[in-house]
Amino acid sequence: MRRRLPSLNALKAFEATARQESFTKAAHELCVTQGAVSQQVKGLEAELGVRLFRRERQRLVITEAGRTYLEVVRDAFDRLAMGTEHLLQRQKSGTLTITTSPNFAAKWLVHRLGRFSEAHPEIELRISASIQHVDFAREDIDLAIRHGVGQWPGLHVTRLCAEELFPVCSPELVRGRGALRSPRDLKRHTLLHADDTGDWVKWLKLAGVDDVDFKRGTVFNQASMAIDAAVDGHGIALARTALAAWDLLSGRLVRPFPQALEAPYALWIVCPTSAAELPKIATFRSWLLKEAADDTRRLAELNSPAREGAVTRAARH
C-alpha cells in the first residue's frame, strides 16, 4: 500500500515552529525565511484539513490536534535520527574484510595490524589471503590490495607504492671472511629464487656480472618463502621493496648491493567506487598509505650514502 506522507520540509517546519512557538525563531533555526516556514505550515494544515496553530495575544499557540500530531512527528524524527546514526556507525565501525596476496599478507600486512587495531579499535579486520582477484559484486569483500598496472575499470583505484627488485641477505653474509663485497661474490653463495630464475638473469645483467650461474640455488613458489630463507642466512634472494621492507627496517635483512631493477608492477588499493568514501574504508586506505609512505622515508634513510658507508666499513672487520 502506498504511504500518504506529507512533505518532509513541511514536517520540519511544523516541528520547529511548535518547539520554538514562533515562525521567526523556527525560520532562523532552519536557515530559511519566516515566510517560507509560515507557508510550509499553512500548506500542511491545508493538506491535513486541521488547524495546527492559532494566534492568541500576538503569541503562537499549538492546538490540541497539533499537539497530538507533534508527538507522532517527533517520534518519527527520533526514529529516523536513531536509524541514521546506527547506519553511520556501521559504516564507521564493524567488520572490514580485505583480500590480498599471501606474500603481501605475510611479509607486509600482518606485522602492522596491531598498530591499526590500537588506533581504530572500532574496526574489526578480516584478512583473506588469495592470489585470485575478487569479484566485489559477488563476494563479501570490502577492499583489495592488488599487484598490477592499476587498470581495473569500474573500480576505485589508489596506488599504494611503486616497487624495485634488489638482492637481500642476512647481515651475517656481509661480515667477516667470505663476505659479499661485490656482485661477483655471488658465485660463492646460494641464490634464492621465487618461481623462476628470470629475475636473477635481469639483475646480474644490470650489475654487469656474467660469470655467476643463475640457474643454481633453491626455487620457491612464494616470494615470502625466499625472503624468509634469506633472513635465516640460507642465501641471497631478490625481493620487491614492500615484501622486504619490514625485515630491512628491523635489521634482519640488508641490501648488499645498491643496484635495483624497476619492478614492472605496483601495489594498488582497490574497492568499489560506490564504497570508496565509506568511513571505515577511507580510514583503512589512509592508514595503508601512511604506512607505505613511512616505509619509503625510512628505507631512504637506511640506504643513504652515509649509512651505506658505515655498513661497508663494518663488513671489512
Buried (B, 14 or more C-beta within 10 A) or exposed (E): EEEEEBEEBBBBBBBBBBBBEBBBBBBBBBEBEBEBBBBBBBBBBEEBEBEBBEEEEEEBEBBEBBEEBBEEBBEEBEEEEEEEEEEEEEBBBEEBBBBBBBBBBBBBBEBBEEEBEEEBEEBEBEBBBEEEEBEBEEEEBBBBBBBBEBEBEEBBBBEBBBBBBBBBBBBEBBBEEEBBEEBBBBEEBBBBBBEEBEBBEEBBEBBEBEEBEBEEBBBBEBBBBBBBBBBEEBBBBBBBBBBBBBBBBEEBBBBBBEBBBEBEEBBBBBBBEEBBEBBBBBBBBEBBBEBBEEBBEEBEEBBEEEEBEEBEEEBEE
